Amino acid sequence: MVAAHAQLERDRECYIWQVSQDQQLGLAPLWQALTGPVRTTDVATGAHLFSLTGALLLTLWPGPLVAVPALTMIGMGYGFISGSCAGTIGHYWHKNAFGRIASRLYIAWCIAAVSLPVLAGWLFDRTQGYGVAVMIAAGGNILGALIALGLPGREDS
């Protein structure tokens, strides 16, 4: 316990030193921009666009060398979307409704997680490739980014 407290004190001192150094170097506005509050709509839009970039890479240059970074981008984008949904629920619904709204959202994701690979397999059987499935996913990312951009902001975010 004492060691953990001492480590927290050292971390806090390093943080304070870094912030003061940044202010002396005139980097305070950059520091605030990087660490300040970020709107959930910006996170969701950025996540969809990041995932869309991976889908476009895979569509335009299919192959094993592009597949790994492209699928990583798609997976990371979906992960960011998953995380931003929890924050978004907290912004748009009362805290007492969080469990109800989140459970419905995660049930829908579970249904998608079961059904979409089946759809991708069916499309592969019809087209002998995953290009159509990736393009459908890219279309979902475009739609998601447009929806995220259209969400109303909040003054306190």
Secondary structure, 3 states (H helix, E strand, C coil): CHHHHHHHHHHHHHHHHHHHHHHHCCCHHHHHHHHCCCCHHHHHHHHHHHHHHHHHHHHHCCCHHHHHHHHHHHHHHHHHHHHHHHHHHHHHCCHHHHHHHHHHHHHHHHHHHHHHHHHHHHHHHHHCCCHHHHHHHHHHHHHHHHHHHHCCCCCCC
